[in-house]
Amino acid sequence: MVKEQAAKLADEGYVTLAIDLYRGKVATTPDEAHEIMRGVPEDRAARDLHAAVEFLKSQSSVKKNRIGSVGLAADIRSTWRCASLHWLPR
């Protein structure tokens, strides 16, 4: 699902980066998805997302003030945490 969402955004002209917070694990059932999600340390997910944003910022073709983040259900907490570190007013 994440790859498809990234592809749709890319088709609209956005630079996209799909982050694999689950280190290659793919669930086949909702229960399995929940278990995989629970196994991801929140601080590691935040570091991974932070590294992704920093990578995008380092690219000359990316407008630094036009970077966004999309979280899908299980990733929403980490997405909001990342957004708060990078974009939300303090």
C-alpha positions in Angstrom: 0.0 0.0 0.0 2.8 2.4 0.8 4.5 1.9 -2.5 1.3 2.5 -4.3 0.7 5.8 -2.4 4.2 6.9 -3.1 3.8 6.1 -6.8 0.6 8.2 -6.9 2.3 11.1 -5.4 5.2 10.8 -7.8 2.8 10.7 -10.7 1.5 14.1 -9.4 5.1 15.5 -9.5 6.1 15.1 -5.9 9.5 13.6 -4.9 8.6 10.5 -2.9 10.5 8.3 -0.5 8.8 5.2 0.9 10.4 4.3 4.2 10.5 0.6 5.3 10.0 0.9 9.1 9.4 -2.8 9.4 12.8 -3.9 7.9 11.3 -6.0 5.1 8.6 -7.7 7.2 5.3 -8.0 5.4 2.1 -9.0 7.1 -0.5 -11.2 5.5 -3.2 -10.7 8.2 -4.4 -7.8 10.3 -3.2 -9.5 13.5 0.2 -10.1 12.0 0.4 -6.5 10.9 -0.4 -5.4 14.4 2.3 -7.6 15.9 4.9 -6.3 13.4 3.9 -2.7 14.1 4.2 -3.2 17.9 7.7 -4.6 17.4 9.0 -1.4 16.0 10.6 0.8 18.6 9.2 4.3 18.4 12.6 6.0 18.7 14.0 3.9 15.9 11.0 4.8 13.6 11.5 8.4 14.4 15.2 8.2 13.6 14.5 6.5 10.3 12.0 9.2 9.4 14.4 11.9 10.5 17.1 10.4 8.3 14.8 10.3 5.3 13.9 14.0 5.7 17.5 14.9 6.0 18.3 12.9 2.9 15.6 14.7 1.0 16.9 18.1 2.2 20.3 17.2 0.9 19.0 16.7 -2.6 19.5 19.7 -4.9 16.3 18.9 -6.8 14.1 19.0 -3.7 12.6 22.2 -2.5 13.4 22.2 1.2 10.2 24.0 2.2 8.0 21.6 0.2 8.7 18.3 2.1 5.7 16.5 3.5 5.0 13.3 5.3 2.2 10.8 4.9 1.5 8.1 7.5 -0.7 5.1 7.0 -2.5 3.9 10.1 0.3 2.0 11.8 2.9 4.7 11.1 0.8 7.8 12.0 2.4 8.3 15.4 5.9 8.3 14.0 4.8 10.5 11.1 3.4 13.1 13.5 6.6 12.9 15.6 8.7 13.5 12.6 6.6 16.4 11.4 6.8 18.0 14.8 10.6 17.8 14.7 10.9 19.3 11.2 7.9 21.5 10.3 5.5 22.4 13.0 6.1 25.8 14.7 7.7 25.7 18.1 
